[in-house]
């Protein structure tokens, strides 16, 4: 799973290159003769320990919320659509940051296919992501997959905590972070065609499972 998250990195390459040297030093430390063998063994062990420490540190990174923002979330009618958002410009500013939320398209209709989204969402200080939910509606209509498109806009930082020193000047963080963030989702119909109810049952009888 780690490789799927970070891909092939320089850390991975260094670790693979150092591992054979460490193994040889452990198995045959005396080939280089006394102190030289011990120095080779010590250097190889140190390199291996450094690589392992780097891997361990990488595995401890707080990434769940960031990963939650990847891909378009889906929900069956009647369920909550779970929407994850990664903090924008996180290296620039890590304090509290609030965005307004609005509907920005999609063929699913707010108030018919899903409840209105929250008016605002907030990134807590020191946290690199957030999650909010939109309740979908069981409408009993046989229809295809419908799309939801929401947009975060008008970023707002605290009055006294939203100043940062950037390129020699104190500026408001709202002028530098992304002004809009768009997230999409899908609502699956809860009918037999989507793998939900068995033949002869009432529409929306059981949760859908595909389509």
C-alpha positions in Angstrom: 0.0 0.0 0.0 2.9 2.4 0.8 4.3 2.1 -2.8 0.8 2.8 -4.1 0.8 6.0 -2.1 4.2 7.4 -2.8 5.3 5.5 -5.9 9.0 4.6 -6.5 11.0 7.2 -4.7 14.7 8.0 -4.1 14.3 6.5 -0.6 13.1 3.2 -2.1 16.1 3.2 -4.5 18.6 3.9 -1.7 17.1 1.3 0.5 17.4 -1.4 -2.2 21.0 -0.4 -3.0 22.1 -0.5 0.6 20.5 -3.8 1.5 22.9 -6.1 -0.4 25.9 -4.3 1.1 24.5 -4.7 4.6 23.8 -8.4 4.1 27.4 -9.0 2.8 28.8 -7.1 5.7 26.8 -9.1 8.2 27.5 -12.5 6.7 31.3 -12.0 6.0 32.6 -9.0 8.1 36.1 -10.4 8.2 36.9 -10.5 4.5 38.2 -6.9 4.6 40.4 -7.8 7.5 39.8 -6.8 11.1 39.0 -3.1 11.6 38.3 -2.6 7.9 35.6 -5.2 8.0 34.1 -3.7 11.1 34.1 -0.2 9.4 32.4 -1.6 6.3 29.9 -3.4 8.5 29.3 -0.2 10.5 28.8 1.9 7.5 26.4 -0.5 5.8 24.4 -0.9 9.0 24.2 2.8 9.5 23.0 3.3 5.9 20.4 0.5 6.3 19.2 2.0 9.6 18.9 5.5 8.0 16.8 4.1 5.1 14.6 2.1 7.5 14.1 5.2 9.6 13.1 7.2 6.5 10.5 4.5 5.6 9.2 4.5 9.1 8.8 8.3 9.2 7.0 8.2 5.8 4.6 5.6 7.1 3.7 7.8 10.0 2.6 10.8 7.8 -1.0 11.9 8.5 -2.4 11.2 5.1 -5.9 9.6 5.5 -7.8 12.8 4.8 -5.6 13.6 1.8 -6.2 10.2 0.4 -9.9 10.5 1.0 -10.0 13.3 -1.5 -8.8 11.1 -4.4 -11.4 10.0 -6.9 -15.1 10.7 -7.0 -17.1 9.4 -4.1 -20.3 7.4 -4.7 -23.4 6.6 -2.7 -26.7 4.8 -3.2 -29.9 6.6 -2.8 -30.7 7.2 0.8 -27.1 7.1 1.9 -24.7 9.9 2.7 -22.3 11.0 0.1 -18.9 11.3 1.8 -16.7 14.0 0.4 -13.1 14.5 1.3 -11.1 17.6 0.6 -7.3 18.1 0.9 -6.0 21.4 2.3 -5.0 23.8 -0.5 -1.5 25.3 -0.3 -0.7 23.4 2.9 3.0 24.4 2.9 2.0 28.0 2.7 -0.5 28.1 5.5 -1.6 25.4 8.0 -4.0 27.5 10.2 -7.8 27.5 10.4 -9.4 28.1 7.0 -13.1 28.2 6.1 -14.7 27.9 2.7 -18.3 28.5 1.7 -20.0 25.7 -0.2 -22.3 25.9 -3.3 -23.8 23.7 -5.9 -21.9 24.0 -9.2 -23.5 21.7 -11.6 -24.2 18.0 -12.1 -27.4 16.4 -13.3 -28.6 15.5 -9.8 -31.0 18.1 -8.4 -30.4 19.6 -5.0 -33.6 19.3 -3.0 -34.8 16.4 -5.1 -31.9 13.9 -5.4 -29.9 15.2 -2.4 -30.2 17.6 0.5 -28.5 21.0 0.3 -24.8 20.8 1.3 -23.5 22.5 4.4 -23.1 26.3 4.0 -19.5 26.2 5.2 -16.7 23.8 5.8 -13.6 24.4 7.9 -10.0 23.1 7.8 -8.9 22.9 11.4 -5.4 24.3 12.3 -2.7 21.7 11.7 -4.9 19.3 9.8 -4.4 18.7 6.1 -7.9 17.6 5.1 -11.6 17.6 6.0 -14.6 15.6 5.3 -18.3 16.6 5.0 -21.4 14.7 4.1 -24.4 15.2 1.8 -27.6 13.2 2.4 -29.0 11.6 -0.8 -32.8 11.0 -1.3 -34.6 7.8 -2.2 -37.0 9.1 -4.9 -38.5 5.8 -6.1 -37.8 6.7 -9.7 -36.0 4.3 -12.0 -33.1 6.3 -13.3 -29.4 6.1 -14.1 -26.4 7.3 -12.1 -26.6 11.0 -11.3 -23.7 13.3 -10.7 -23.2 15.9 -8.0 -20.8 18.8 -8.4 -20.0 21.0 -5.4 -17.6 23.9 -5.1 -15.8 25.4 -2.1 -15.3 29.2 -2.6 -14.4 32.4 -0.7 -11.7 31.2 1.6 -11.6 32.9 5.0 -9.0 32.8 7.7 -9.3 34.1 11.3 -9.0 37.9 11.6 -5.8 37.8 13.7 -4.4 34.5 12.6 -4.7 34.8 8.8 -1.6 36.9 8.2 1.5 35.3 6.7 4.9 36.7 5.8 5.3 36.1 2.0 8.0 37.4 -0.3 9.0 40.2 2.1 5.5 41.4 3.0 2.8 40.6 5.5 -0.3 39.5 3.5 -3.7 38.0 4.1 -3.6 34.2 3.4 -7.0 34.4 1.5 -5.2 36.3 -1.3 -2.7 33.4 -1.8 -4.6 30.1 -1.3 -6.8 28.5 -4.0 -10.0 30.6 -4.4 -12.2 27.6 -5.4 -12.0 23.8 -4.9 -14.4 21.6 -6.9 -15.5 18.1 -5.7 -17.7 15.7 -7.6 -19.8 12.7 -6.5 -22.2 10.1 -7.9 -25.6 8.9 -6.7 -26.5 5.4 -7.8 -30.1 4.5 -8.4 -31.5 2.1 -5.8 -33.3 -0.2 -8.3 -32.9 -3.7 -9.8 -31.0 -2.3 -12.8 -28.3 -1.1 -10.5 -28.1 -4.4 -8.6 -30.2 -3.2 -5.7 -33.6 -4.9 -5.4 -34.6 -8.4 -6.6 -37.2 -8.9 -9.3 -40.7 -8.3 -8.2 -39.7 -6.2 -5.1 -40.7 -2.7 -4.5 -38.2 0.0 -5.8 -35.6 0.9 -3.1 -36.3 -2.3 -1.2 -32.6 -2.9 -0.5 -29.4 -0.9 -0.9 -27.9 -0.9 -4.4 -24.6 -2.7 -4.9 -23.5 -1.8 -8.4 -24.5 -0.8 -11.8 
